[in-house]
Amino acid sequence: MTSGLPLKRRLRGWTKTFGTAALGNAAVGIVKLVRRMDPDRAADRAGRIMRAIGRALPEHKLARANLTAAFPEKAPDEIDHILTGAWDNLGRMAAEFAHLDKLWTADLDHPENGRIEFTPGTIDRFAQLRDDGKPALVFTAHLANWEMPAVAAAAHGIESAALYRRPNIGRIDELVKDLRAVNMGTLVPTSLDAPVKLLKLLEQGIHVGMLVDQYYTRGVDIEFFGRTTRANPLLARLAQHVDCPIHGVRIIRLPGHRFRADLTEAVPPVRGDDGRVDIAATTQTINTVIEGWVREHPEQWLWMHRRWR
């Protein structure tokens, strides 16, 4: 019996290795296939697929519970409508990821000719970030296409870095970096030393962006849609060390395969009596802005994760 254990372990290891490699190769193959398709048709098809299969996935029940708790005033058919939109958005997001280098087309003189339009003041604020010689902290959320804020920074000539979660499968991680590197800034994977790396980039005048709207086990308590949850305080902690503006950026999905970019005015951090940035209060302020975004377009947010626990 004991002599067979090492072999069993090796077999399990080989199986896991081959399975991981197969999954990575499959992901690369799918992305290459999607890239051969027209971006709009690919997004439409992926949206239809996710609308069809989303209801059969375990995450559908979770998303419904999240929505019902967040919007207790909404009738069941309204919740269903939002859920359908959320699955559609997720499918479109997956297809659009393969075409990140093709999506940002903006004609400032004739906005109707491009994919991107802007909220009033956003173009001026992008220019200010680019030209003021200062670093900045920029937060965003899992709304619409949440990869495009980083593309927006590059499109406006803003030197930037983005914090991202590295996939567990090496081949997929390489694929993600290759796709993002086409028209994004420096990519900093989440790790124990990521805060130090981001701090150094800020000190060099780089603009640092991150997604901040998911549950974070070691985070600070905040209120989100009237319920207590935890949020990552990293952005507020960085603001405590580097005196720089904080902005929010979001991409809103519009009909006809178009998007609207929105860069907020500077969001002042909350300071304590000693003048230092209050970590918990500033994290709450940021997430209150995000809650407002989600209330405007609930069908474009990622409800399929355990935001409350």
Backbone torsions as a table, in degrees:
resi	resn	phi	psi	omega
1	MET	NA	-50.9	-175.2
2	THR	-65.8	-32.8	-177.8
3	SER	-68.8	-21.0	-179.4
4	GLY	-85.1	-14.9	-176.1
5	LEU	-62.7	-45.9	178.8
6	PRO	-57.3	-39.8	179.2
7	LEU	-64.8	-42.4	178.7
8	LYS	-61.5	-41.2	179.2
9	ARG	-63.9	-41.8	179.0
10	ARG	-63.0	-41.2	179.4
11	LEU	-62.2	-42.8	177.7
12	ARG	-62.5	-40.2	179.3
13	GLY	-65.1	-43.0	178.0
14	TRP	-63.5	-42.2	-179.9
15	THR	-61.4	-44.3	179.3
16	LYS	-63.3	-42.5	-179.5
17	THR	-62.8	-47.2	-179.6
18	PHE	-65.9	-38.9	179.0
19	GLY	-64.4	-42.4	178.8
20	THR	-64.0	-43.4	178.6
21	ALA	-62.3	-42.2	-179.9
22	ALA	-63.3	-42.2	179.4
23	LEU	-64.9	-42.1	177.8
24	GLY	-62.9	-43.4	179.0
25	ASN	-64.7	-38.6	179.1
26	ALA	-63.8	-42.7	179.6
27	ALA	-61.6	-44.5	179.0
28	VAL	-62.3	-42.6	179.3
29	GLY	-62.8	-40.9	179.7
30	ILE	-64.7	-44.0	179.9
31	VAL	-62.2	-42.3	178.6
32	LYS	-62.7	-38.1	178.3
33	LEU	-65.4	-45.6	-179.2
34	VAL	-63.8	-36.6	-179.9
35	ARG	-64.9	-23.1	177.5
36	ARG	-77.9	-16.6	-178.0
37	MET	-85.8	159.5	170.6
38	ASP	-63.6	133.0	-176.3
39	PRO	-56.5	-40.5	-177.9
40	ASP	-68.8	-43.8	179.1
41	ARG	-65.9	-38.5	178.7
42	ALA	-63.1	-42.6	179.8
43	ALA	-65.8	-42.9	178.7
44	ASP	-60.7	-44.9	-177.7
45	ARG	-66.4	-44.1	179.9
46	ALA	-64.8	-36.8	176.8
47	GLY	-62.6	-43.3	178.5
48	ARG	-62.6	-41.6	-178.7
49	ILE	-63.1	-45.9	-178.0
50	MET	-70.0	-32.6	175.4
51	ARG	-63.1	-34.9	-176.9
52	ALA	-76.8	-42.2	-173.3
53	ILE	-96.6	-16.4	-175.8
54	GLY	-57.6	-40.0	-177.4
55	ARG	-64.6	-21.3	-179.5
56	ALA	-89.2	-5.6	-176.6
57	LEU	-90.3	149.8	179.0
58	PRO	-57.9	-30.7	-178.6
59	GLU	-65.4	-19.1	-179.7
60	HIS	-64.6	-42.4	179.0
61	LYS	-64.2	-41.6	178.0
62	LEU	-63.2	-45.4	-179.8
63	ALA	-61.8	-40.5	179.0
64	ARG	-63.0	-44.0	179.1
65	ALA	-62.9	-40.9	177.9
66	ASN	-61.8	-47.0	-178.5
67	LEU	-65.1	-42.8	-178.7
68	THR	-63.2	-38.7	178.5
69	ALA	-72.4	-36.8	-178.8
70	ALA	-73.5	-33.7	-178.3
71	PHE	-126.0	69.3	-177.7
72	PRO	-63.2	-18.3	-179.2
73	GLU	-82.0	-10.7	-175.7
74	LYS	-87.0	141.9	178.6
75	ALA	-74.0	159.3	-179.3
76	PRO	-55.0	-37.3	-179.2
77	ASP	-69.4	-30.4	175.3
78	GLU	-68.2	-40.5	177.4
79	ILE	-62.0	-43.0	178.3
80	ASP	-59.8	-41.9	-179.1
81	HIS	-63.4	-43.2	178.8
82	ILE	-64.9	-42.4	179.4
83	LEU	-61.1	-42.5	178.4
84	THR	-59.4	-43.6	178.6
85	GLY	-65.0	-36.9	-179.3
86	ALA	-66.5	-40.9	177.1
87	TRP	-66.7	-41.1	177.9
88	ASP	-59.8	-44.3	-179.9
89	ASN	-62.6	-40.7	-179.2
90	LEU	-64.2	-41.6	176.9
91	GLY	-62.5	-44.8	179.0
92	ARG	-62.4	-40.8	179.0
93	MET	-58.5	-43.6	-179.1
94	ALA	-61.8	-43.3	180.0
95	ALA	-69.7	-39.7	-178.2
96	GLU	-66.7	-26.5	-179.6
97	PHE	-59.4	-34.1	179.6
98	ALA	-72.7	-12.3	-176.0
99	HIS	-121.3	27.6	-175.7
100	LEU	-56.5	-32.5	-177.5
101	ASP	-77.5	-4.5	-177.4
102	LYS	-114.5	-10.4	-169.4
103	LEU	-81.9	-30.0	-173.4
104	TRP	-86.8	92.1	173.9
105	THR	-125.2	114.4	-176.5
106	ALA	-129.0	131.5	175.8
107	ASP	-116.6	102.4	-173.9
108	LEU	-66.7	-31.0	179.6
109	ASP	-78.6	-33.3	179.7
110	HIS	-133.7	79.3	-174.8
111	PRO	-55.8	-28.4	-178.2
112	GLU	-67.2	-15.1	-178.6
113	ASN	-87.7	-11.2	-178.9
114	GLY	-112.6	174.4	176.8
115	ARG	-79.2	-23.6	-169.6
116	ILE	-111.3	132.6	167.0
117	GLU	-122.6	170.0	-172.3
118	PHE	-130.4	145.9	171.8
119	THR	-71.4	155.1	-179.1
120	PRO	-55.5	132.1	177.7
121	GLY	89.2	-14.6	-175.3
122	THR	-65.9	-43.6	-179.3
123	ILE	-61.8	-41.8	178.8
124	ASP	-64.2	-37.8	-179.9
125	ARG	-70.1	-37.0	173.9
126	PHE	-59.9	-43.4	-179.8
127	ALA	-64.3	-38.1	178.6
128	GLN	-64.7	-42.9	177.4
129	LEU	-60.3	-38.7	-178.0
130	ARG	-69.5	-36.4	-166.8
131	ASP	-106.0	-8.5	-172.8
132	ASP	-81.8	-5.2	177.3
133	GLY	72.4	13.5	-178.2
134	LYS	-115.1	155.4	169.2
135	PRO	-76.4	171.3	176.2
136	ALA	-154.4	153.8	172.6
137	LEU	-106.7	130.6	-175.2
138	VAL	-128.7	125.2	178.2
139	PHE	-108.5	152.2	176.1
140	THR	-145.6	179.8	-174.9
141	ALA	-139.7	168.4	180.0
142	HIS	-78.3	65.2	178.9
143	LEU	-113.8	140.3	175.2
144	ALA	48.8	-122.1	174.6
145	ASN	-100.7	101.0	-172.7
146	TRP	-82.9	0.8	172.6
147	GLU	-84.9	-22.4	-171.0
148	MET	-72.7	-24.4	174.5
149	PRO	-55.3	-38.6	177.7
150	ALA	-67.5	-35.7	176.2
151	VAL	-64.9	-37.7	179.0
152	ALA	-61.1	-41.8	179.4
153	ALA	-60.5	-47.0	179.9
154	ALA	-64.1	-38.8	-178.8
155	ALA	-63.8	-26.4	-180.0
156	HIS	-100.0	13.6	175.6
157	GLY	71.6	24.5	-179.2
158	ILE	-91.9	124.8	178.8
159	GLU	-74.3	118.4	-169.7
160	SER	-141.0	165.5	174.1
161	ALA	-138.3	146.3	-178.3
162	ALA	-127.5	133.8	173.9
163	LEU	-83.1	132.7	-179.6
164	TYR	-141.4	154.8	178.5
165	ARG	-89.1	122.8	-176.4
166	ARG	-77.4	128.5	175.6
167	PRO	-60.9	151.6	-177.6
168	ASN	-71.6	-25.4	-177.5
169	ILE	-94.3	122.5	-173.2
170	GLY	-56.5	-43.4	-177.5
171	ARG	-64.4	-37.8	177.9
172	ILE	-69.9	-38.0	177.4
173	ASP	-60.3	-44.1	178.1
174	GLU	-62.2	-41.1	179.5
175	LEU	-62.9	-46.1	-179.7
176	VAL	-60.6	-44.6	180.0
177	LYS	-64.5	-39.5	179.3
178	ASP	-63.3	-43.5	-179.2
179	LEU	-67.0	-41.4	-178.1
180	ARG	-73.7	-32.0	-174.9
181	ALA	-69.3	-16.1	-178.1
182	VAL	-59.6	-43.6	-176.0
183	ASN	-147.9	39.4	172.9
184	MET	-126.8	172.2	179.4
185	GLY	-86.7	-149.7	179.4
186	THR	-66.6	135.7	178.8
187	LEU	-106.3	124.5	-179.3
188	VAL	-115.3	110.6	179.6
189	PRO	-71.1	148.0	176.1
190	THR	-63.4	132.3	-179.5
191	SER	-167.3	173.8	-179.6
192	LEU	-62.8	-31.6	-179.0
193	ASP	-96.9	5.7	179.3
194	ALA	-58.1	-43.7	178.7
195	PRO	-57.3	-38.8	179.1
196	VAL	-65.9	-42.4	179.0
197	LYS	-62.7	-43.8	179.9
198	LEU	-65.2	-39.1	178.7
199	LEU	-61.8	-42.1	178.7
200	LYS	-64.2	-38.7	178.6
201	LEU	-65.2	-41.9	177.0
202	LEU	-60.2	-42.3	179.9
203	GLU	-64.5	-21.8	176.7
204	GLN	-88.7	1.9	179.0
205	GLY	90.4	11.6	-179.4
206	ILE	-81.9	148.5	175.7
207	HIS	-90.3	126.3	-174.0
208	VAL	-111.1	125.6	-179.9
209	GLY	-118.9	152.9	179.2
210	MET	-160.4	151.1	171.2
211	LEU	-80.7	133.5	-172.2
212	VAL	-131.4	14.8	-168.8
213	ASP	-105.9	12.7	178.6
214	GLN	-104.6	161.5	179.6
215	TYR	-63.2	137.9	-179.7
216	TYR	-130.3	113.4	-172.6
217	THR	-55.4	-42.0	-177.6
218	ARG	-94.7	20.9	-176.0
219	GLY	-84.6	-170.8	177.7
220	VAL	-101.2	152.0	179.9
221	ASP	-72.9	134.0	175.0
222	ILE	-137.0	168.3	171.5
223	GLU	-104.1	127.7	179.7
224	PHE	-135.3	115.5	-173.4
225	PHE	56.0	39.5	175.1
226	GLY	76.8	7.6	-178.5
227	ARG	-125.5	144.5	-179.2
228	THR	-78.1	133.7	175.9
229	THR	-148.1	-172.9	179.7
230	ARG	-122.1	144.5	-178.5
231	ALA	-132.3	153.3	179.6
232	ASN	-71.2	122.5	-178.3
233	PRO	-90.4	10.2	-172.0
234	LEU	-56.7	-45.4	-177.1
235	LEU	-60.7	-43.4	179.1
236	ALA	-66.1	-36.4	178.0
237	ARG	-64.5	-40.7	177.2
238	LEU	-64.4	-38.0	178.6
239	ALA	-64.6	-24.7	178.3
240	GLN	-71.6	-26.2	-177.1
241	HIS	-97.4	-29.1	-177.2
242	VAL	-124.9	120.8	-179.9
243	ASP	-79.0	98.3	-177.6
244	CYS	-149.4	159.5	-180.0
245	PRO	-69.1	153.8	175.2
246	ILE	-116.6	129.0	178.2
247	HIS	-128.4	156.0	169.8
248	GLY	-109.4	144.4	177.2
249	VAL	-134.8	137.9	177.7
250	ARG	-141.4	153.9	173.5
251	ILE	-113.3	126.3	-179.3
252	ILE	-105.9	131.2	179.4
253	ARG	-80.2	133.0	179.6
254	LEU	-116.6	163.4	174.8
255	PRO	-62.2	159.1	175.8
256	GLY	72.7	29.0	176.6
257	HIS	62.1	34.7	179.8
258	ARG	-116.8	168.0	-176.7
259	PHE	-138.9	156.8	173.2
260	ARG	-121.4	127.1	178.2
261	ALA	-94.6	137.1	-177.8
262	ASP	-137.2	114.8	175.4
263	LEU	-110.3	120.6	-174.9
264	THR	-73.3	164.1	164.4
265	GLU	-61.3	164.8	177.6
266	ALA	-58.4	135.7	177.9
267	VAL	-98.8	110.3	-176.4
268	PRO	-66.0	132.8	175.0
269	PRO	-70.0	153.6	176.4
270	VAL	-84.7	132.2	-177.9
271	ARG	-115.7	146.5	177.0
272	GLY	-82.4	-177.3	-179.3
273	ASP	-61.3	-25.8	179.8
274	ASP	-85.6	0.5	178.9
275	GLY	87.5	-9.2	179.4
276	ARG	-79.0	153.1	178.4
277	VAL	-63.5	127.3	176.4
278	ASP	-81.6	112.3	-172.8
279	ILE	-60.5	-53.6	-175.4
280	ALA	-65.3	-45.1	-177.0
281	ALA	-67.3	-37.4	178.2
282	THR	-69.2	-39.7	176.4
283	THR	-61.9	-39.2	176.4
284	GLN	-63.2	-44.4	-179.9
285	THR	-58.2	-43.9	179.7
286	ILE	-62.5	-45.1	-177.8
287	ASN	-72.9	-23.5	172.8
288	THR	-67.0	-38.6	174.8
289	VAL	-61.2	-45.0	-179.1
290	ILE	-64.4	-39.8	177.2
291	GLU	-58.4	-40.4	176.4
292	GLY	-61.3	-40.0	176.7
293	TRP	-61.0	-46.9	-176.6
294	VAL	-65.0	-38.4	178.3
295	ARG	-62.4	-33.3	178.7
296	GLU	-70.1	-39.4	-175.8
297	HIS	-136.5	67.4	-176.8
298	PRO	-62.6	-27.4	-178.9
299	GLU	-73.3	-6.0	-179.1
300	GLN	-108.2	5.4	-179.7
301	TRP	-100.3	157.8	-177.8
302	LEU	-86.9	86.2	-178.9
303	TRP	-78.0	-8.1	-169.7
304	MET	-87.1	29.1	175.2
305	HIS	-132.0	161.6	-174.2
306	ARG	-84.0	78.3	-179.0
307	ARG	-69.8	-30.8	178.3
308	TRP	-115.9	138.4	-177.4
309	ARG	-140.7	NA	NA
